[in-house]
Amino acid sequence: NAGVTQTPKFRVLKTGQSMTLLCAQDMNHEYMYWYRQDPGMGLRLIHYSVGEGTTAKGEVPDGYNVSRLKKQNFLLGLESAAPSQTSVYFCASSRAQGGQPQHFGDGTRLSIL
Amino acid sequence: AQKVTQAQTEISVVEKEDVTLDCVYETRDTTYYLFWYKQPPSGELVFLIRRNSFDEQNEISGRYSWNFQKSTSSFNFTITASQVVDSAVYFCALSEVGTNAGKSTFGDGTTLTVKP
């Protein structure tokens, strides 16, 4: 009964370091999403995927890359971390039919010094 | 571009009061979906309700009710007889269909505090 699992839950990076956040879902959902949540700014869509092997840019894609090599996994990469990327990152998934609710992971708190 | 506005940043009420959270949206699409999500202090995001653009019926679920008015582009959420456990951040969201299926826009959220 895992749903959406995000790894890691917390991470501290130095400016310029790279890292990958992993999102895994076990609900056989077609769509997957990465959001960032900053105080007072709600959830902003970084990238999303409507199927294995496909990705698309969201509202704030700069500085991030994603890959969806397997249907159940959606990876978010930071090639050269910047302090402005300090945030809480949420992954979500949903069924493919229009307007399906999203199921969220517990979030990853990322701090960049 | 789509936009979701939750003008109320923070609301504070005393337990048992009724409270309405406002959500106004902008879209050029004729077909779209609206959602409300709850984020309690523990941090997880929980889906509450979905409404499509062709269904303007109001909905009631226990102490929760939703009022969708296409004419004013609003999808407001009312909690009746609020309880301390209702304290959370509530997000309204808009989802596209068609060529941009999957793309979702969230409002900035309304932080509701219910005091005992």
Interface residues (C-beta under 8 A of the other chain):
Chain A: Y31 Y33 Y35 G40 M41 G42 L43 R44 L45 Y48 S49 V50 A56 G58 E59 V88 F90 A92 S94 A96 G98 G99 Q100 P101 Q102 H103 F104 D106 G107
Chain B: Q6 T9 T31 Y32 Y33 F35 G43 E44 L45 V46 F47 R50 N52 F91 A93 S95 V97 A101 G102 K103 S104 T105 F106 G107 D108 G109
